[in-house]
């Protein structure tokens, strides 16, 4: 493993430039990366120039056990040597164990799961199940919410820059201000199939739903014969210190969507639902080719067992609380607010986030934004207090450098 080098400028090596140019010849062109990563270990990731960074992006909250985790590597290696693919139309041993482990964390009335491969795909499944269970077509979602980029999931994604180029979208949705109980009450009607909310908005700015708001959503869904769906694609699998972020409020939905950290980097997604909702889908009403494949199930099983056996939920809470204090310690003149729970934290700045993130990358810290002035920190669940303190120090240095420039 290359020694950490926080002063190396990304993209400075011939190999880096060569890799980026070769990929650019054939990629879609949607992105214009300035850095190429080639390896990782734990909470660190290394680029093609040999510089190593503390990874607080984790593939956008995906690498729950960090990079090259021995348990995950072994599970994938052994499973690849036995069986990689097995359709969900047939039973499978490792898938069975994965589901049993998943429902050690998730309690009734959520007792059923449909497995898929991505967040957008699993949100699409939730929309279909809601229609099947209610016979209705309209949905209610929150402003600044993000549900995915496929057409159905995009219909419940608020951001106009994502939606407008593809309008009209196929799923009718009404958007209400987040945490506004009165607006939610006005929006939910007898035509509503489901209310879909993130317990903590991720891309929208790390905005946490109040207990009152989420309880009102549950009550309104019940009153109008609608369903309540929690999108926990980013907040689930222990990221906030409980397996589901919604556990902290005591509000139980009819469906929960999970993805991102569930496979530790391998594409795994799950729609959790009640018995009643599960039975509403007619036989053959939904399906997937790759969902629940044996390799993905082995990855998910390894992640869940590591979380349980190593008490990572406790660690996430303790490290997250420490990290929050370190970030707040940078001072109100530099940090306007720190939002979120566990290892889903958003630092709101008094200035645009992009220049600070670019400088932090030069300082050896990899992050992602959550809106124009919020830096999102979603490191692996194995993150330590020592790393948290170092990241906060580097963020302070980045803020000073940008101010000086």
N, C-alpha and C positions, 0 to 999 in steps of 0.2 A: 504494500500500500504506500502510495506516495505521501511523503511528509506534508502536512497541511501548510499551504502557502497562501496567505491572505493578501499578498501584494502582487501576485501575478495577474496581468491583465488578460481577461478572457479573449480568446480569438487571436492571440499573439503568435501562435506556433504555426508552422507549415502544415502539420497534420490536422490541426483544427480547421484551417482554411480549406484544406483539401476535402475533409469530410463534409463540411457545410456546402461546398460547391457541388460535390457529387450528389448529395441528397436533394439539393435545389433543382437539379436537372430533371428529376422525376416526381417530386412531391407536388401536391395540389397547388402550392403557392399561397395557401391561406395564412401561413406563418412565415416570418423572416427571422429565424433564430440567429443569434450572434454568438452562440456557445454550443458546443457538443459535448455531452457527458458520455463517458465510456465505462465507468465502474463505480461501485459504492460499497460501503461497509458501515453497518450500524447507522448512525445519524449523519454520516458524511458521504459526500458524492464528489467524484473526481472528473475533471474535464480532460479533453484530448491533449491539452498543453501540460498536464500534470499538476494543475492547481486543484486543491481540495477545499470544499466548502461545507459549512454546517447546513444541513438540509432542513429548512423550515417550510418547505413546500411539499415534500414527500409525494411527488406526482399528483399534486392537488388533493391532499388528505388521503392518499391511497396506501402508501408504504407503511402500514400500521406497525409492523415489526422492524422497520428500517430496511436497509439494503443487505442482501446476502445473509439473511438470518439463518443460522445453521439448521434450525428445526424446519423451516420452510423449504430450504434447499434440499434437505434429506427427504422430506415428504414428496416433493415434486420429482426428485430423481427416482425414488423407489416406485412411485405410481406410474411414471412414464415407462418404466421397465415392465409393468404388469398390464396396464390398460389405460389408454388415454381417453377414448370416447365411448360412451354408452348412452343411447337415447333414453329420455325420460319415459318413453313408452315401455321400457324394460327396467327391472329393478337392478340395483347395483349396491355392493357392500359398502364402499367408502361414502357414497351419497347418503345411505341410511345412517351411517355414523355421524356424518356432517349434520344432518337434520336433527338427530337426537341431541347433539351437542348444542346446536343453535337454540333448541327449545329448553335447554338448561338455563339459558339466559333470559329467554322470553317466556312470560307466564300467560296462562289463560286470562281472557278469552281468546287471545291470539294463539291458535294451535295448528294452523295450516300454513304452508309455504309453497309458492311457485318460484322456481329458480330460473334465472336468465343470466345475461352477461354484462349488462351495463345499466347505469342509472336511467338514462332516457328510455331504454327498453323496458325497465321494470315500472317506470311511471306510466308508460303506454299501457302496460298490463293492468295497472290499477284503474285507469280510466275505463277500460273495457269491463272490468269486473264491477265497477260502480254502475255502469249502464245496465249490465246484466242483472244486478241485484235490485235496482230501483225502477228500471224501465224509463228512466229520465235521461236528458241529454245535457243540461246546463250544469256548469261548475262555478264555484266561488273560490277565488285565490287572492293572494295578497300583493299589493304593490311592492315592488323591489324583490319579489320572490323569483326563484329560478328553479325550473323543473326539467330543463333539457332542451336540446336543439332539434330533435325530430318533430315533425309537424304537429302531432298530438301533444307531446310534452311542451312544445313551443307555445301552444295555445294557452297554457297556464303559466307561461313565463312572462313577466311584466315588461321587461326592458324593451322600449320601443325600437331601439336600434337593432335588436335581434328579431323582433316581430314584423315590423313594417315592410321590409322587402319581400315578405312571403305571405302577406295578407291577400285575400281572406283566408284565415286559418280554419281548420275543419271542426274544432271543438268550441262551442260557445262558452265563454267565460266572462264573469263579472269580477273586476278587481276592486278591492277595498283597501284603505290605508291599514297598515300593520298595526296591531295593538289598539285599534279603534273598535270598541264593542258596539257602539251605536251604528256605525257604518256596516258592520258585519250583520247585525240584526236586520237592517233594512235590505240587505242584499239576498239573504237566504229566504227562499220561497218554496211553495209546493212544487215548483219546476226544478228545484235544485237536486241533482244526483248526488253530489258530494262537495264538501268543503275540503280543499287541499292546502295545507300550511306546513312550513318548516318551523319546528319548535325554536330554532335559532336560525335566522336567515344567514346563509353563507356568503354567496356572491353579492348579495344586497347590502352588505356592510357590517356583518356580525351583529345583527339586531336580535335581541332575545325576547321571545314572546312571554308576556306576563301570565301568571297563573289565572288571573281574572279573564284574560282574553281567550286562553285555550279552554278554560272551563265553559265560557260562553259559547265557543264553537261546538263543544260536545253537547251542550244543552240545546242549542238551535238545531243541530243536526237531528237530535232525537224528536224535537217538537215538530219538525217538518218532514219526518220520514226520510231524511237524507243520511249519507254516510260521512264519517270524518276520517280523512286520510292524513297521516303525518309523513311528510317527505323527510326521512332521516338518512338520505343518501350520504350526506356529509357529516351529520351530527351523530350518526349511529356507530355501533361497534366500538363503544368505549371512549370515543373521542372527547366527550365532555365529562368523563368521570363516572357516569353510569352507562350501562350498555346502550340504552336508548335515552336520548336527552329528555324525552317526554316523561320519563320515570320521575324526574325531580318535581314535576307538577302534580303527579297522581292522576293525570288525565289519560284515559285509555281510549285509543281510536279503534275504528273498525278495520283499518288497514295501515300498515307501515311499509314504506319502501326503503330498502337497504342496498348499498353497493360500495363503491370506493374501497374503504379499508377492509371489507369482508374477506377478500382474498389476498391481502397483503401485497398486491401488485399484479396478481393474476385476475383476469376479468371474472368476477362473481357478483351476482345480484340476487336479491330475494324479495318477494312480495309476501309479507306476513299478513294473515287475515283470520277472521273468526270462522268457525265452522259454518255458520249461516251464510256468510258472504262466499266462501269457497264453493258451496253447493249451488250457488246461483248461476255459475257458468255452465252452459250446456256441454255435454261431452263433445270434444273436438272443437270447442269454441275458441280456444287459444292454444298456442304452441310455440316451440322454439327448437332450433336444431342443436345449438351448442349449450343451452342452459342446462345446468346440472351434470355436465360431463364429468367423468371420473377425475381428471387432472385438476379441474377447478374445485371439485368437492374436496380433494385431498389438501389443496391449498387452504380452503376455508376451514377445514377441520384442524389443520396445524395452527392457524391463527387463533381460533377460538380456544383451543386447549392451552396455548401459550398465555393468552389473556387470563384464563381461569387459574391455571396452576402457578403463575408467577404474580398473581394479585395485581395485574397491571391497572385495573380500575382505581385502586387505591393510589398507585404511583402516579397516574394521570392527574388525579385530584391534587395530590401534594405538590407535584412539580408544577402543575398549572397555576396553583395559588402563589407559589414562589415566583414563577415567571411573571405573573401579573404585577407583583410588587416591584420586581426589578424594572419592569417597563414603566410603571408609574413613577419610579424613582428618578427617571430622566427629567422630571419636572414639568409642571403645567405650562411653562412657557414654550416647551417643545412638544409635549404630548397633550392633546386636548382631552382624550378619553381612552380607556382600555375596556373593550367590551368582550363578552363571551364567557365560556366556562371551560375548565380543564385545559386541553391543548387545542382548543379552537378559540383563538384570541385575535381581536382586531384592534390595531393601534390607530386611532384617528389623529391625524396631524393637522396643524394649522396651515398646511401648504399642500400642493399636489404630491401624491405619493411616488410617482414615477421617478423623479430625479433622486429621491432618497433611496429607493429600492436599487437603482442602478449603482449608486455609491456603496450601498451595503453589499451588493454583489462583489464590487471591487475589494471590499473589506473582508470578503469570505463568508457572506451570509446569503442564502438563497431563499427568497420569499415570493409571495404572489399578492396582488392587490385584491381589495373587496370594495370597489368603487373608486372614485377619483382621488380621495384623500385618506384612504384606509389601507394599511398594510396588514395582510392576513398572515398569521403564524399558525401553521398546521403541521408541526414536526411529527416524527414517529412517536408512538405511544411509549417507547423505551427511552425517550428524552430524559436527560438528567438535569439536576439543579446546576451543576457546574457548566453544562452547555447553555442553559438558560441565562446564567449570569454573563457568559461570554457573548452571547448574541445581543443581550441588552447593551453591553459595553460597546460592541461594534455598531449597533444602531445609533448610540450616542455619538460615536465618532463620525458616522455617516451624516447625521444631522448637522454636526459642526462643520464638516467639510462642505456641505451644500450651502450652508449659511455664509461661509467664508467666500465661496465662489460667486 
